[in-house]
Amino acid sequence: MFERLPRLVVAMTCLIAGTAMAQEFPQRGRPLMFMSGFPAGTAIDIYGRIIQERIQQELGVPMVIDIRAGASGNIAMEQTARAAPDGHTITMATSAMMAINPAVFPRMPVDPVNDLVPIVSLFEAPNIMTVSTEQRPDYTSCQTVIDAARARPGQLNYASTGIGASTHLAGAQFDSLLNLRMVHVPYRGGPFAMTALFQGDVDVFFYQTGPVIDFYRQGRVRLLGVTSAERIPAIPEIPTVAEACNLPGFESTTWYALMAPARTPKPILDRLSDVFTRAARDPEVTRRVIEMGFTPWVADGPTTHARLRRDLPFWREVVTRVGARAE
C-alpha cells in the first residue's frame, strides 16, 4: 500500500497544479495568440477575424492573429507545440497540416498526434478548380482543360499553396486519375498563387472556396468544379469535380481545428473549447461561414482526434500514389 503513496502524491500534485493554472486562465494582461500557418487573406485568417471580437469579449483578453506562414503550416505547428501549455498559444490547423504533412515531409518538426492536442473542430472546406477568365478564356469547362492537357502533354500546370497542401493534393489527384501529366508549381501561399494565375504563369489552381468566391463574383475567375462530394450552397450553380470532369467519387476536402500544446491542462482545453464552440455556433458566424463556401463542422477534441487518426493512413496512401514529397 505505502509504495503507492509517492505515485499518488505526484498525481495529486499534477492535478492541483493543473487546476491552479486553469483558474488563472486567461491570465490578465496576456493576449490569446491565435497562430496561422498561412498568409493573410487565406481561410484561417478570414475565419479568425470573423470570430475575433466574440472571443475577446468572452475571454476578456485580446486575441492576436499571429501569422507564421511557411513549410505548409509546419512553422505554426512547431511554434505552438513548443509554447507554454497555458492556453495562451493555440493554432488553427488544417487536416493537411496534421494528416498530410507527416506523409510529405521526411523530417517533421513536431508529431501532430503527440505534440499537439485538439481543442475543437470548426468547419470543413473544399477547393475549387479555378482558371483566370482573362488569361485562359478558352477554358470554359473541366473538359476543355482535360482536352488541352492531353493535346500538350507535360505543358499545362497547376498552382498550389505548397507541397503537400490540400491545394496540391486536389490537383495531384485530378492529374493522376486522368493521367494528364500536368506540372505542379508550388507557391508560399494562396495570394502568391492567385497572382500567378492572374498573370498567366499557371493554368489552373485548386484553391479554397472562401478567398476565391469574391474573385468569381467580380468576374476575374471561372470556377469549373468544387472538390466536395456535393455542390455547396454559396455557389450552387458550380458543379462538383466528380460531375464536371466525369470522375465519380472524386472528393478532396479539408477540415480546420484548433490545437494547443499537448500538455495543456484539461480545464483550460475545456474552457477554450466552450468559448470557441459558442462562437462557431453563433448564427451570424454560421451564415458567414456558409457564404464563404465552407461547411460548419463543430466537433469536440476527442472527435477531432479520432478523425485525425483515421485520416493519417488515407492521406499516406494518396501521397504515395501521386508521388508528393518535400525535399
C-alpha positions as a printed NumPy array, in Angstrom:
array([[  0.   ,   0.   ,   0.   ],
       [  2.64 ,   2.507,   1.098],
       [  4.729,   2.018,  -2.064],
       [  1.8  ,   3.523,  -3.986],
       [  1.877,   6.746,  -1.99 ],
       [  4.651,   8.58 ,  -3.934],
       [  2.836,   7.939,  -7.22 ],
       [ -0.417,   9.135,  -5.701],
       [  1.276,  12.26 ,  -4.354],
       [  2.703,  13.053,  -7.799],
       [ -0.696,  12.578,  -9.421],
       [ -2.391,  14.807,  -6.847],
       [  0.319,  17.452,  -7.269],
       [ -0.183,  17.493, -11.053],
       [ -3.936,  17.719, -10.61 ],
       [ -3.639,  20.622,  -8.195],
       [ -1.114,  22.408, -10.434],
       [ -3.342,  21.917, -13.487],
       [ -6.38 ,  23.197, -11.622],
       [ -4.479,  26.24 , -10.368],
       [ -3.252,  27.012, -13.896],
       [ -6.764,  26.629, -15.265],
       [ -8.134,  29.   , -12.642],
       [ -5.663,  31.613, -13.828],
       [ -6.691,  31.262, -17.471],
       [ -6.772,  33.602, -19.168],
       [ -4.056,  35.498, -17.372],
       [ -4.826,  39.173, -17.059],
       [ -2.838,  41.3  , -19.494],
       [ -1.775,  38.352, -21.68 ],
       [ -3.291,  38.048, -25.158],
       [ -4.508,  34.846, -26.751],
       [ -2.113,  34.123, -29.618],
       [ -4.115,  32.61 , -32.494],
       [ -1.474,  31.263, -34.869],
       [ -1.973,  30.885, -38.602],
       [  0.419,  28.865, -40.724],
       [ -0.608,  30.637, -43.921],
       [ -0.548,  34.242, -45.221],
       [ -3.146,  36.928, -44.596],
       [ -6.275,  36.593, -46.7  ],
       [ -6.464,  32.804, -46.518],
       [ -9.268,  30.821, -44.845],
       [ -7.674,  30.728, -41.374],
       [ -7.062,  34.47 , -41.346],
       [-10.582,  35.232, -42.609],
       [-12.232,  32.961, -40.051],
       [-10.068,  34.309, -37.238],
       [-11.21 ,  37.849, -37.975],
       [-14.857,  36.76 , -38.093],
       [-14.754,  35.35 , -34.556],
       [-12.075,  37.648, -33.091],
       [-14.4  ,  40.121, -31.371],
       [-16.58 ,  37.384, -29.881],
       [-13.588,  35.546, -28.423],
       [-12.163,  38.751, -26.962],
       [-15.481,  39.53 , -25.281],
       [-15.753,  36.03 , -23.86 ],
       [-12.201,  35.781, -22.516],
       [-11.634,  39.425, -21.632],
       [ -8.201,  39.488, -23.294],
       [ -7.07 ,  40.454, -26.823],
       [ -6.948,  37.741, -29.463],
       [ -3.951,  38.326, -31.709],
       [ -3.837,  36.634, -35.117],
       [ -0.164,  35.715, -35.379],
       [  0.809,  34.73 , -38.932],
       [  3.716,  32.265, -39.084],
       [  3.498,  31.233, -42.714],
       [  5.793,  28.702, -44.317],
       [  6.579,  24.991, -44.681],
       [  2.924,  24.136, -45.354],
       [  1.932,  25.166, -41.831],
       [  4.754,  23.323, -40.043],
       [  6.213,  26.557, -38.641],
       [  2.983,  27.495, -36.872],
       [  2.561,  23.934, -35.573],
       [  6.086,  23.888, -34.167],
       [  5.703,  27.302, -32.514],
       [  2.51 ,  26.126, -30.857],
       [  3.872,  22.747, -29.774],
       [  6.904,  24.429, -28.157],
       [  4.846,  27.119, -26.392],
       [  3.966,  27.036, -22.699],
       [  0.886,  24.827, -22.182],
       [ -1.085,  27.602, -20.518],
       [ -3.809,  28.141, -23.125],
       [ -2.425,  31.423, -24.425],
       [ -0.913,  29.959, -27.616],
       [ -3.099,  27.965, -29.987],
       [ -3.077,  27.347, -33.713],
       [ -5.78 ,  26.871, -36.292],
       [ -4.577,  23.718, -38.029],
       [ -5.839,  22.149, -41.224],
       [ -6.179,  18.443, -41.868],
       [ -3.418,  18.924, -44.443],
       [ -1.045,  20.19 , -41.747],
       [ -1.962,  17.398, -39.348],
       [ -2.533,  14.391, -41.624],
       [ -0.812,  15.115, -44.958],
       [  2.414,  16.816, -43.859],
       [  3.686,  13.731, -41.955],
       [  3.497,  11.755, -45.207],
       [  5.051,  14.506, -47.336],
       [  7.897,  15.815, -45.158],
       [ 10.688,  13.313, -44.389],
       [ 11.585,  15.248, -41.21 ],
       [  8.652,  16.78 , -39.348],
       [  9.497,  19.351, -36.637],
       [  6.617,  18.044, -34.499],
       [  4.467,  14.957, -34.153],
       [  0.933,  16.244, -34.795],
       [ -0.641,  13.381, -32.841],
       [  1.537,  13.546, -29.718],
       [  2.85 ,  17.129, -29.587],
       [ -0.495,  18.859, -30.129],
       [ -3.962,  18.278, -28.691],
       [ -7.237,  19.171, -30.452],
       [ -9.469,  21.751, -28.783],
       [-12.401,  21.825, -31.208],
       [-13.071,  21.486, -34.932],
       [-14.773,  24.465, -36.572],
       [-15.502,  23.895, -40.274],
       [-14.68 ,  21.99 , -43.435],
       [-13.802,  23.439, -46.82 ],
       [-13.487,  22.081, -50.346],
       [-11.223,  23.512, -53.016],
       [-12.44 ,  24.83 , -56.363],
       [-10.905,  24.22 , -59.763],
       [-10.17 ,  27.811, -60.782],
       [ -8.939,  29.465, -64.008],
       [ -8.402,  33.095, -64.987],
       [-11.108,  34.461, -67.27 ],
       [ -8.618,  36.89 , -68.839],
       [ -5.609,  34.614, -69.217],
       [ -7.443,  31.393, -70.139],
       [-10.714,  32.461, -71.859],
       [-10.855,  29.144, -73.738],
       [-11.026,  27.096, -70.502],
       [-14.797,  27.184, -70.165],
       [-15.294,  23.753, -68.582],
       [-13.36 ,  20.974, -66.937],
       [-13.415,  19.061, -70.215],
       [-11.678,  21.914, -72.061],
       [ -8.837,  21.759, -69.519],
       [ -8.609,  17.98 , -69.916],
       [ -8.551,  18.304, -73.715],
       [ -5.825,  20.986, -73.574],
       [ -3.686,  18.902, -71.219],
       [ -3.968,  15.837, -73.451],
       [ -3.161,  17.876, -76.541],
       [  0.003,  19.244, -74.893],
       [  1.341,  16.582, -72.517],
       [  3.616,  17.974, -69.798],
       [  2.927,  21.622, -70.709],
       [ -0.13 ,  22.6  , -68.642],
       [  0.482,  23.34 , -64.983],
       [ -1.42 ,  23.851, -61.747],
       [ -0.582,  26.014, -58.744],
       [ -0.695,  25.096, -55.073],
       [ -0.086,  26.754, -51.722],
       [  2.833,  24.426, -51.032],
       [  3.963,  20.833, -51.376],
       [  1.523,  18.566, -49.586],
       [ -1.122,  21.256, -49.068],
       [ -4.737,  20.374, -49.826],
       [ -4.472,  22.589, -52.924],
       [ -1.582,  20.399, -54.085],
       [ -3.242,  17.062, -53.326],
       [ -6.5  ,  18.067, -55.024],
       [ -4.602,  18.963, -58.214],
       [ -2.39 ,  15.898, -57.966],
       [ -5.381,  13.57 , -57.537],
       [ -7.097,  15.167, -60.535],
       [ -3.963,  14.841, -62.67 ],
       [ -3.202,  11.297, -61.539],
       [ -6.717,   9.932, -62.098],
       [ -6.814,  11.318, -65.643],
       [ -3.121,  10.703, -66.405],
       [ -2.708,  14.243, -67.761],
       [  0.963,  14.816, -66.818],
       [  0.333,  18.369, -65.618],
       [  3.202,  20.173, -63.857],
       [  2.852,  21.137, -60.203],
       [  4.017,  24.689, -59.3  ],
       [  4.054,  25.326, -55.521],
       [  3.845,  28.839, -54.035],
       [  4.283,  30.17 , -50.497],
       [  0.568,  30.791, -50.068],
       [ -2.732,  31.443, -51.77 ],
       [ -2.208,  35.14 , -52.583],
       [  1.04 ,  34.338, -54.416],
       [ -0.58 ,  31.514, -56.381],
       [ -3.565,  33.714, -57.288],
       [ -1.196,  36.398, -58.571],
       [  0.484,  33.771, -60.753],
       [ -2.931,  32.687, -62.059],
       [ -3.888,  36.283, -62.942],
       [ -0.525,  36.83 , -64.651],
       [ -0.899,  33.683, -66.746],
       [  2.057,  31.91 , -65.122],
       [ -0.14 ,  28.948, -64.206],
       [ -3.168,  27.419, -65.905],
       [ -5.253,  26.017, -63.058],
       [ -5.467,  26.443, -59.287],
       [ -7.499,  24.249, -56.925],
       [ -8.   ,  26.997, -54.345],
       [-10.046,  27.353, -51.184],
       [-13.619,  28.495, -51.589],
       [-13.509,  31.467, -49.199],
       [-10.851,  33.607, -50.876],
       [-11.814,  32.692, -54.455],
       [-15.575,  33.345, -54.362],
       [-15.082,  37.14 , -54.333],
       [-12.902,  36.912, -57.46 ],
       [-15.635,  34.817, -59.064],
       [-18.297,  37.416, -58.296],
       [-16.015,  40.088, -59.765],
       [-15.747,  38.058, -62.981],
       [-11.987,  37.599, -62.664],
       [-12.038,  33.81 , -62.432],
       [-14.101,  30.959, -63.804],
       [-14.943,  28.119, -61.401],
       [-15.035,  24.722, -63.081],
       [-15.764,  22.362, -60.187],
       [-15.764,  22.049, -56.395],
       [-13.887,  19.174, -54.792],
       [-16.646,  18.293, -52.307],
       [-18.977,  15.334, -52.753],
       [-21.936,  17.677, -53.272],
       [-22.434,  21.193, -54.612],
       [-22.148,  23.933, -51.999],
       [-24.942,  26.397, -51.06 ],
       [-22.804,  29.513, -51.627],
       [-22.428,  28.774, -55.368],
       [-24.926,  26.033, -56.245],
       [-24.504,  26.716, -59.963],
       [-20.942,  25.312, -59.861],
       [-20.839,  21.522, -60.362],
       [-18.627,  19.181, -58.399],
       [-15.406,  17.941, -59.967],
       [-16.973,  14.484, -59.976],
       [-19.811,  15.831, -62.159],
       [-17.881,  18.263, -64.348],
       [-14.869,  16.055, -65.019],
       [-16.629,  12.679, -65.137],
       [-14.716,  11.449, -62.088],
       [-17.273,   9.592, -59.946],
       [-16.377,   9.612, -56.269],
       [-13.781,  12.391, -56.545],
       [-13.579,  14.278, -53.25 ],
       [-10.87 ,  16.331, -51.562],
       [-11.862,  18.477, -48.601],
       [-10.059,  19.985, -45.622],
       [-11.167,  20.32 , -42.009],
       [ -9.988,  23.105, -39.727],
       [ -9.462,  22.668, -35.987],
       [ -7.871,  24.498, -33.077],
       [ -4.817,  22.877, -31.499],
       [ -2.973,  23.517, -28.228],
       [  0.338,  22.251, -26.826],
       [ -0.045,  18.615, -25.762],
       [  0.497,  19.237, -22.032],
       [ -2.256,  21.844, -21.735],
       [ -4.415,  21.037, -18.66 ],
       [ -7.885,  19.706, -19.409],
       [ -9.715,  22.554, -17.61 ],
       [ -8.036,  25.043, -19.96 ],
       [ -8.872,  22.927, -23.01 ],
       [-12.476,  22.712, -21.827],
       [-12.663,  26.484, -21.366],
       [-11.242,  27.149, -24.841],
       [-13.499,  24.534, -26.388],
       [-16.565,  26.07 , -24.763],
       [-15.694,  29.616, -25.861],
       [-14.844,  28.717, -29.47 ],
       [-17.784,  26.315, -29.81 ],
       [-20.261,  29.019, -28.811],
       [-18.602,  31.473, -31.209],
       [-18.691,  28.913, -34.048],
       [-22.39 ,  28.2  , -33.463],
       [-23.371,  31.859, -33.42 ],
       [-25.953,  32.313, -36.227],
       [-24.029,  35.22 , -37.773],
       [-20.777,  33.251, -37.811],
       [-22.58 ,  30.256, -39.324],
       [-24.093,  32.462, -42.024],
       [-20.735,  33.94 , -42.979],
       [-19.037,  30.531, -42.991],
       [-21.657,  29.175, -45.405],
       [-21.37 ,  32.296, -47.59 ],
       [-17.656,  31.579, -47.961],
       [-18.428,  28.115, -49.262],
       [-17.403,  26.369, -46.056],
       [-19.406,  23.775, -44.145],
       [-19.764,  24.246, -40.372],
       [-18.359,  21.197, -38.576],
       [-18.145,  21.824, -34.842],
       [-16.78 ,  18.748, -33.076],
       [-15.066,  18.326, -29.714],
       [-11.405,  17.462, -29.195],
       [-11.755,  13.667, -28.885],
       [-13.885,  13.512, -32.055],
       [-11.298,  15.58 , -33.908],
       [ -8.502,  13.363, -32.611],
       [-10.337,  10.249, -33.819],
       [-10.83 ,  11.751, -37.27 ],
       [ -7.141,  12.665, -37.456],
       [ -6.156,   9.079, -36.728],
       [ -8.499,   7.873, -39.488],
       [ -7.152,  10.442, -41.959],
       [ -3.454,   9.66 , -41.467],
       [ -3.411,   6.306, -43.343],
       [ -5.794,   7.613, -46.03 ],
       [ -3.598,  10.58 , -46.923],
       [ -0.426,   8.496, -46.655],
       [ -1.822,   6.274, -49.402],
       [ -2.802,   9.292, -51.548],
       [  0.618,  10.93 , -51.107],
       [  2.363,   7.69 , -52.063],
       [  0.133,   7.239, -55.109],
       [  0.656,  10.743, -56.509],
       [  4.331,  10.925, -55.514],
       [  4.123,  14.108, -53.443],
       [  7.329,  14.566, -51.476],
       [  9.073,  17.583, -49.94 ],
       [ 12.839,  17.652, -50.214]])
